[in-house]
């Protein structure tokens, strides 16, 4: 079967970083695309491409002609949620609770569907603000805090077989970047130190703070290349 553009980019990235990869043979049942060998760990990898919609393509064409595009309407994280839903079954069947996995999503730019915010709310839910309403005539409503709400894909019970989501994008000419966002609910977490050996940018969710939504923080190792 002919490789997709996103698969070719992923293989090129692995070669550039010295990561050993093997295609998983196709069977009658759906299987992930690759298994990676990083250190002594076997990591299952599924690669998906996020395609621009017709409206996005038209907006980009206008931007190139006049300097700005159209206003676009979409729910934050929707494209990432769909890819998680499409991939979770085949990843779970292959990992069987024994191996870590990564869902690699490819998009031409970090801006938009694969920016950190879209990935975060796709995994953990849309952010919602809570308000307190005082008795009538005693004051105005006021915000009491924030929390994650609906449309979450990563919970203690859902999609735990996906250890992390990788965002593979091209920020500029002859550039290829992979950013990895770890799933706090992963059944088999991906060892943070393994990818650090290859200089891959990694992020994990901050500790929970009452009344606030935890944000991404970069994982930093003193001996990173």
Residue, then its C-alpha position, 0 to 999 in steps of 0.5 A: x500500500x502506498x504511503x501517505x504524505x504524513x507517513x513519509x514525513x514521519x519516517x523522515x523525522x525518525x531517520x533524522x533523529x536516529x529512531x529505529x522504526x518498522x512498519x507493522x504488516x497489515x492484516x484483515x483487522x486494523x493495526x497501527x502503522x509502526x513500532x518504534x525501538x527507543x532504547x529497550x522500549x517498544x513503542x506503538x505508533x499510529x500516524x494520522x494526517x489532518x487535512x484542511x477543509x474546503x473553507x480553510x483552503x479558501x481562507x488560506x488562498x484569500x490570505x495569500x492574495x489580500x493578506x488576511x483570510x476569512x473568519x472560520x468557525x469550529x469547536x476547539x480540538x474537534x479535529x484532534x478528537x476525531x483522530x483519537x476516536x478513529x485510532x483508539x481501537x486499533x492502538x488498544x488491540x496492539x498494545x494490549x496494556x503492555x506497551x506504550x503508544x503514541x498517536x502522531x498527528x500531522x498538519x502543515x502548520x503548528x497554528x490551528x488544529x495542532x497548537x497546544x491549546x487545541x490538543x489540550x482541550x481535545x484530550x481533557x475537555x473544553x474549558x468552562x468558567x464558573x460563576x456565582x450569582x448573589x441574591x438579587x440586588x446584592x451584587x453582580x455575578x462573579x467568576x469563581x474559577x475554571x474547570x475542564x468540561x465537555x468533549x473530553x477524550x482522555x479520562x481514567x476510563x477512556x482512551x487509556x491505551x494512548x500514552x501520548x499525542x505527537x504533533x508533527x508539523x512543518x514550521x518553515x522551509x526544510x524544518x520538521x518538528x515533533x512535539x509530544x503531549x503526554x496523557x496523564x491517564x495512560x495505562x502504560x505511560x511513555x517514559x519521558x527520558x526515552x524521547x529526551x535522548x533524541x531531543x524531542x520536545x515533550x509536554x505534560x499537564x501541570x499539577x491540578x490547582x483548585x479553581x483553575x485548569x492545568x496547563x501544559x508544562x515543558x519537560x526539561x532534562x539537564x542532559x538533553x542533546 
